[in-house]
Amino acid sequence: MNIQATYLFISGPEIALILFIVVMVFGADKIPEIARGLGKGMRTLKDATNDIKHEISKSAEDHGIDTSITKGVDEELKKVKDELEEFTGSVRRKL
């Protein structure tokens, strides 16, 4: 049985082809500039989502909404996520 790791359902040769096309279209000198722009955009998006989360939780606390229920659920989700990552990590090492 042949199992290959894929990222977003794209295999290695497909990623190589995409990178080759990017180099051909934009040129090697523009790739770092594009990567910086994408990184800044991702950081801005992450900051915006964190601000929205903060505003929602602050508004809930100001209005006296009990957030302890959601905190408990978040803790349980984090535990499950950590256990799943440990399991998948051991599976990845075996491959």
Secondary structure as the mmCIF struct_conf table of DSSP 4:
data_model
#
loop_
_struct_conf.conf_type_id
_struct_conf.id
_struct_conf.beg_label_comp_id
_struct_conf.beg_label_asym_id
_struct_conf.beg_label_seq_id
_struct_conf.end_label_comp_id
_struct_conf.end_label_asym_id
_struct_conf.end_label_seq_id
STRN STRN1 TYR A 7 TYR A 7
TURN_TY1_P TURN_TY1_P1 LEU A 8 PHE A 9
STRN STRN2 ILE A 10 ILE A 10
HELX_RH_AL_P HELX_RH_AL_P1 GLY A 12 PHE A 26
TURN_TY1_P TURN_TY1_P2 ALA A 28 LYS A 30
HELX_RH_AL_P HELX_RH_AL_P2 ILE A 31 ASP A 62
TURN_TY1_P TURN_TY1_P3 HIS A 63 GLY A 64
HELX_RH_AL_P HELX_RH_AL_P3 SER A 68 LYS A 94
#
